Amino acid sequence: MLHRAGPDDLDGLVALAQAFCHLRQHRFDLDRVRAGLRPLLADDTLGQVWFVEDPEHPGERAGYAVLTWGWSVASGGRECSVDELHLRARGNELATRVLAALLDEAQDAGAVKVLIETEAHDRRVREFFGAADFDLTDSVFMSLLLSVER
C-alpha cells in the first residue's frame, strides 16, 4: 500500500502536491514545493515521502504522504510530523489504513511522538485524526515564511 518515493519521483509528487494544495485551497509555489521535496527524496535525514497505491487498482497512485522529523525536549526525543497526507479518494477506509502504516513507519524510524497540523475550520479532518487517538491540544502555531534564496 505504501511505497517509498525516490529522487526520480519528483515530478509525479509535484503534481500530487499541486492537487493537494488546490483541494485545500492553499497557495502552490512550484519552487518551494520542489525545494521542500528534494532533500526528503534523497535520504531519511529529514523525513520520508511515500506514495499510496490504490488497493483497487494495483500500480496506480492513490495519493502521497510526507513525514518529517523534528526533536523535542518535552517529548523526550524525535518527533514526527505528518506534513502532508493526500488521497484522491475520499470517504473510504483507505485513509485509516494509510495512517496506521505511516505511524508504524514513524515508530520504526525512532519517533516518540507524532504531530499533525490541521486548519481550525476543518472539523472533518480533526475528527479523523481524533478517531485515531490524536489529542487536540491547546497549542497555537504561528508561522513566518522565510525566503528560499540565501
N, C-alpha and C positions, 0 to 999 in steps of 0.2 A: 504494500500500500504506500509506504514512504520510500522514496529513492533519493539518495544524496545528489545534489546538483554540483557540477564542477565548472571550471572556467569556460568550457565550451558552451555552457548553457546560458550565458549572459543574455543574449538577445531574446531567448524564449522567456526568461524571467522578467526582463524589462516589459515585455508585452503583458504578462500577467500582472505585474506591478501597476501598469497603467490602467488595466481593467479594475484592479482593486481601488486605486485612487478615484477613478470615475464613479464607481459604485458608492464609495464612502464620502464622495464629494470633497475630496482632498485635492490640493494643488499637486500637479505632477510636474516634476522638474527632471528631465531626462539626465542631465549631467550629474545631479545629486544622487539619483537612483543608481546610475552606473557606478559612481564613486562609492556608494554605500554597499553595493553587492560585490564588487571585485575582490576585496580582501576576505570576505566571507566565503567566496568560492575557491580561494587559493589554498586555505588550510583551516584548521579548527581554532586558531589562536583567538579570534574574536567572536566566533559563533559558527552556526551551521545553517545551510539552506537546503530545503527538502522539496521535492516535487511530490504531489499527491497523485497517485494513479487512480483512475476511475475503476472501481471494482466491477462495474457492469461492462466496461469496455477496456480490457487489459491493453496496456501500452499507451492509452490516451491520458493526457494530463488533466486532472480534475481541479488542480489548484496548486498552491505552494505555501510553504511556511518558513519563517525565519526565526531562529533562536539566536540571541546574542548574550554574551557573558558580561557580568559585572562582578563587583565584590562588595560585601557589606560587613562591617564590624558587628553591627547589631544582629545580623543573621548568622554570623559565625563562619562566613566563607563565601564561596562562589554563589552568585545569584544568576538566574537565567531570566531573560525577558522574552516572552513570546512577542516578538517585534511585529510580525505580520502573520496572519493566518487567513488565507483567501481560498474559498472553494466556489467553483462556478455554480454548483447546485445548492439550493437552499432547502431546508425543511426535511432533511433525512438524517439518519444516524451516522452518516459518514463523518461529520464534524466531531462527534463524540469519540469515534474510533481514532481519528487523526490526533485529537488532543491527547488521548491516552498514550498513543505511540510517541508523541512529542515529549510527554512527561517522562516516559521511560528513557528516551534519548538524553534528556536533560540530566536525569539522575545518573545514568551511565557516564556522563561527562563530568560528574562531581558536583552538580548543583545541589545546594541545600534548600533553596527557596526559588519559587517561580513567580514572576510578576507578569501582569498583563495590564496594559493601559486601555481603558475604554472611554468613550465620549459620554459625558453626563446625560445626554438626552437619549442614549441608545439602550433602553431598558432590555430589549430582546437579547443583546449581546451580554449584558451584565447578568441576566437570568441564566443564560447558557453557562457562563463561567461559574456562577454561584452553584448551579446544579452539579458542577464538577468539583465542589468543595473549595473554590476560591473564596476568600473573605473580602468583603467590601471594607476598605479602610477609610480612615478619616484624612489620609494624606491628600494634599492638593499639589499636583505637579504644576510647575511653571516652566516655561521654556524660553530660550533665546537662540535664534538661528544665527550661527556664525558663518562667515564666508568660507566657501570650499577652497578658494585660492589662498595661497600663503605667500 
